[in-house]
Amino acid sequence: MDQEVEIEGGRLFIVSTPIGNLGDITQRAINVLGAVDVIYAEDTRKSRVLFDYYKIDTPVKSYHDFNKEKVTPFIISSLLAQKSVAVVSDAGTPGISDPAFYLVRSAIQKHITVEAVPGATAFVPALIVSGLPSDRFVFEGFLPVKKGRKTRLEFLATEPRTMIFYESPKRIERTLHDLILTLGDRNAAIVRELTKKFEQIERGRLTDLLENSDRIPKKGEFVLVVEGLTRKTKR
């Protein structure tokens, strides 16, 4: 049953949306998105598919890495004027490897109430289906592409917790190669296109995943889960 949501002005809502399957959204998220004054989306075209599906007709504007410095002051002004604002990312939870963090920090500095509407995010289900220890883990997001990459990998070589990375399709083979050189041949899993029609999970040693990487289509969203350092993995 739908529940009415009372939206207070001057609040910033960080709303999680599905990472693939449109059914993976909470009723609260639907209600909030339908009740706020405006929604800011990382990619308005992608978000429009979700909004149309759930008949959400709230005005939608763009907020992404390339315009965040320009748009953030305007959003903050709207919030201070008691407008209600929701922010969504392309998929999953805003603020995880996307520009929403910048806005949240700015809102907190102005003593604006920030409210999370939790839901889907990619790294938790990827960890669960990887088969690797999930009692203690560290989320690393995207590794540096150039500057700082080698230093970061060397730092992670002694990390005892399970490590979770996001990676682009075009860099997954390079990352596997760099992990093998720095961490050794650990147990790992590649999780691609979670909750979507072509969801794919590949488990094995890093060397196996690299050797068989040609059977993994180089498109979609990738999560890489890697075993932490243990007595068995020490080189």
Buried (B, 14 or more C-beta within 10 A) or exposed (E): EEEEBEBEEBBBBBBBBBBBEEEBBBEBBBBBBBBBBBBBBBBBEBBEEBBEEEEBEBEBBBBBEEEBEEBBEEBBEBBEEEBBBBBBBBBBBBBBBBBBBBBBEBBEEEEBEBBBBEBBBBBBBBBEBBEBBBEEBEBBEEBEEEEEBEEEBEEBEEBEBBBBBBBBBEBBBBBBBBBBEBBBBBBBBBBBBBBBEEBBBBBBBBBBBBEEBEEBEBEBBBBBBBBBBEEEBEE
